[in-house]
Amino acid sequence: MAGVVFEHVYKRYAGNVVAITDMNVQIKDKEFMVLVGPSGCGKSTALRMVAGLEEISDGEVKIGDRVVNDVAPKDRDIAMVFQSYALYPHMSVYDNLSFGLKLRKTPKAEIDKRVREAAKILGLEPFLERKPKALSGGQRQRVALGRAIVRQPKAFLMDEPLSNLDAKLRVETRVNILKLHQRLQTTFIYVTHDQVEAMTMGDRIVVMKDGYVQQVDTPDTLYHHPVNMFVAGFIGSPAMNFLPVRIGGDGQTALHGEGFDVPVEERLLSEAGAERGQEVIMGVRPEDLKDPRFAGRDGLPKVPAKVEVIESMGSEIFAYFNIGGKTMTSRMDPRSGDMQPGQTTQVAVDTSHLHLFDPKSEKALVSGGKPAAN
Amino acid sequence: MATRALEIAGPRRSAWRQALENVPIHVFFIVAGVLWALPAIGLLVTSLRPVGLFTVTGWWTIFTGTGGQVGIDNYRHLFDSPLLAGSFVNSILIAVPATIIPVLFATLSAYAFTWLNFPGKTIFFLLLIALMVVPLQMALIPVAQLYGFIGPPGIVKVFLFHAAFALPYATFLFRNFFLGIPHELLESGRMDGANDWRIFRTIILPLAYPAIASFAVFQFLWVWNDLLVGLVFAGNTPPVTVAILQQMRNFGSSVDVISAASFLSVIPPLLLFFAFQRYFVQGLLAGSVKG
């Protein structure tokens, strides 16, 4: 059991390709940390550097108190679950599970005990004598997990372990991995491109893009207080709506958009360092665009909107509106399903969780209704 | 009842039709098969007929009853000549090491060329591939000179020559096969605590069985059927091919002995083929099936 620390870590490939730039992340002991980002953002590379499968170009990676830059993978006392599972095709499940222990010269009785224990946790007992090719995708995935469990490592590394499973099994396995984490009380580092997986699983999440760490925080904070437009747009489904607006107003401060005004508190803007006349980008979460009839609160600013498409999910509806020439998504109560496509209506904007971004730096000025901390 | 009978008759009739439609295909393959097997059958029959008859009547006359007696005398006479009998042992002593040596060395070098990083890797590999175009005949004289200098026994001369010439191709073949093995498997092994040697032995080699088997069958057949290298280097320990050639009588037919010996010489490679048939087919399909 140990924390993992990235200190000014860089990864450069031949030909001056930089995969990771100045990564600084502290993963605490027993934490479930998720690295998330679009493909090519460097999340897998970061994980592979912890594993020792990828050289560290600059900076330090520590497992516990030990700098592991030059430590061989086998001496780092960590276990990894690969996306493709990487099971040894010619070995039985039992041999797959025990291979790592055998190489470490663990006594036979101890190996057997640990393998049977892991098999019991994962429900693999009936399959111990089978070869991987005689297993289903979900079973193979569990063998891959089991191979990591028996090692009793200081940290588990997982590289998109669910992406080869079908949707239903993925949700099921997600829960099982979380249970496993509670049971084992070990550090987990989990890489995924799926923000839903990241949000549901992580104690904390590292959002990455183009080799840069964007934000490291709890799922809640990432969702409500994203530090920039990338995080705001990446986390949350459906994604946050963005609208270009200008700060202005006669008397009362307001955000002017194409054909609408949204009043805001003057104090908030001044604390955020935004000035009158400045062009900014307003970010609104789908659930903050409301049907005025069911908003449950009076006095919300309303903007004119044209209904484009209504998608019913049963428990809620996703409505797509044309507001100020842009398509905006809203998440509404099913009662609003009586709106007709093509109809012009009014949409209430709940500004208590308002986001404003600088259009050039894309950094947040106002995040979740509060001045951004930068 | 009537409708039910019709229902049953329906598919049955179409099955009949299908069988009829297949008749020309079956006929074609039977004819092709017979034509293909004809020389081998002729050889077998000839090897069973007494000396002298060969020049008088054709081998097919035994099927019309006018061809005279058949028997295994020729085979018995074969072993009167100690040279010929011994040549079978020689052939095995040549073909086995000539197969094992390239497998041992080429799997190792293919592992290095596939997964290890060392300076000059690409150049070495290209050089190795370039060696595949060197015709075997070109090397006979320089190697003969070298052998003359060192002077190993004839059998060693022959199998070393074959082994050396198989190495580039074998390395190429195994490397191509290894490229199809996902690198996560090696990384997983590395995380499990295995070094390169252990990964090679416990993960890569078992997975490479089909490739090794298919190479081994090809190489064994090639060496077993080789005449030229044996003729040049074997000296007084000739392999079967050379020994058969030596049965030629100066002024008379030697077809009786040659046919019998030839037929016998086909048996070991045939056994090998059937023993490894499974791997042989797998080797041809290698890489097409996900592990």
Chai-1 contact restraints between the chains, C-beta under 6 A:
chainA,res_idxA,chainB,res_idxB,connection_type,confidence,min_distance_angstrom,max_distance_angstrom,comment,restraint_id
A,L53,B,E187,contact,1.0,0.0,6.0,A-B,restraint_1
A,P73,B,R190,contact,1.0,0.0,6.0,A-B,restraint_2
A,P73,B,M191,contact,1.0,0.0,6.0,A-B,restraint_3
A,K74,B,G193,contact,1.0,0.0,6.0,A-B,restraint_4
A,M80,B,M191,contact,1.0,0.0,6.0,A-B,restraint_5
A,F82,B,E184,contact,1.0,0.0,6.0,A-B,restraint_6
A,S84,B,P182,contact,1.0,0.0,6.0,A-B,restraint_7
A,S84,B,E184,contact,1.0,0.0,6.0,A-B,restraint_8
A,A86,B,E184,contact,1.0,0.0,6.0,A-B,restraint_9
A,A86,B,L185,contact,1.0,0.0,6.0,A-B,restraint_10
A,A86,B,S188,contact,1.0,0.0,6.0,A-B,restraint_11
A,Y88,B,I203,contact,1.0,0.0,6.0,A-B,restraint_12
A,P89,B,G291,contact,1.0,0.0,6.0,A-B,restraint_13
A,H90,B,P206,contact,1.0,0.0,6.0,A-B,restraint_14
A,F99,B,D192,contact,1.0,0.0,6.0,A-B,restraint_15
A,G100,B,D192,contact,1.0,0.0,6.0,A-B,restraint_16
A,G100,B,G193,contact,1.0,0.0,6.0,A-B,restraint_17
A,L103,B,D192,contact,1.0,0.0,6.0,A-B,restraint_18
A,L103,B,G193,contact,1.0,0.0,6.0,A-B,restraint_19
A,L103,B,A194,contact,1.0,0.0,6.0,A-B,restraint_20
A,R104,B,G193,contact,1.0,0.0,6.0,A-B,restraint_21
